[in-house]
């Protein structure tokens, strides 16, 4: 059965990792449907996504529909933090990836045993970890 992935990455918090998100989403699409594929678009224009209320309603509907959440958290984002908390409340498995050479993950995420934390140093290591996740589900 094809999985439905909710990919979480920074949008309003900064787009420095948008191309990495795009590559991660492409890998996830090999194993299922990515409901939030737009997060990986390097040319994403924030204002084209709708009103704040429309975005909230759509994203929470996608979170409810998803089988699991995959988040790239190197670039801090209030929205990604909210998505993680929402997914936790709904009992959705959450996998958090971050580059440990570029940031220190929030204690509210790193200290929560509900989340599966995947620190990495290189993109090669990131994709090895992502592949391990995909073969285990």
N, C-alpha and C positions, 0 to 999 in steps of 0.2 A: 504494500500500500504506500502510495506517495505521501510524504509528509508535507505539512504546511508550516513554513517557517515565518516567524516574525523577526526581521532583521532590524536591530536598533543601532543607530549611529548618530552622531551629532549633526544637527541641521543648523539651528539658530546659535548654538554654542561655538560653532566654527566648522569650516568645511575642509580643513587641512588634510584630512584622511579620506576624502570622498573617493579618490581613485582606488584606494585600498578597499573601501567598502564595496566598490563596484566589482573588484576581483573576488572578494569573499562571497558576494551575492551570486556571481557566476558559478562558483564552486557549489554553493547550496542548491542552485537550480539543477545541477546534475542529479540530485537526489530527491527533488520535490519542487513545490511551488513556493516562491518567496512573495508573500503578500505585500511587502513594503519595498519592492524593487526600486522605486524612485529614490530611496535614500542613497543609493550608489551613483546617482547621476551627478557628474562633476559640474554640469551646467544648471543644476537645480536652482530655480528662482523661488525663494520662500513665499512670495506673494501669490504665486500661481497655484498654491495648494488649497486655497479656500480660506474662509474665515477661521478664526481660532476655534470656534465652536464646531464647525464642520470637521476640522482636522481632529479634534478631540473625539467626536462621535465616530469618525471613520477608524481612527487608530485603535480605540477601545473595542470596536467591533472586530477588527482584524486580530487583536490580541485574544479575544474570546474564541475566534475561529481557529487560531493557530494551534499546532501540536507542541511547539517549543519556541522559545525565544533565544536568538543568538545576538549578543551585543558586543560591539567593539567599543571599548571605553577609554581609549588612550586620550581622546579629546573630551574633557569634562562637559557634561550636558545635563541640565535640569530635566529635560524631557526624557532622556534615556533613564535617568534615575527613577522618574515617575513610572515609566513603562516597566522597569524591573519590579518595582513595588506592586504594581497592578497585576503583573503576571504571577508574582509570588502569592498574592491574595487569591488568585484564581487557581493556584496549584499547578501552574504551567512550569515545566522544566526550563531553567534559565542557565545559559552558558555565557560566561563573561570572559572576553579576551582583551588583553591590554599589553602594550609594550612597556615592560618594566624598566627599560632604559630611558623612557621619555616621561613617565609619570609615576605617581604613587596612587594606587587605587584608593578611593574613599573607604574609610573604615566601616561605613554603613553597608557597604557591599562586601568588602573583603572579610569583614567580621561576621557575616551572616552565613551560617552553614547551609542554608537553603540553596544558595548559588554555587554553581560549579565554576570555579575560577581557573582561568588558563593564562598565566603570564607567559610572555615570549620575549625574545630579544631580536630576532630577525624575521623577515617575512617568510622565509623558508620554514622556520620553526612554527610560525603561526599556521601555515597551511598543512604541515604535518599534524599539528594538534587538531585542526579542523577536520582533516581526513579521518583521524582516529575517532572523533565524535561521530562523523557520518557513517562509519562502518559499524559503530556500536548501537545505532538506533534502528 
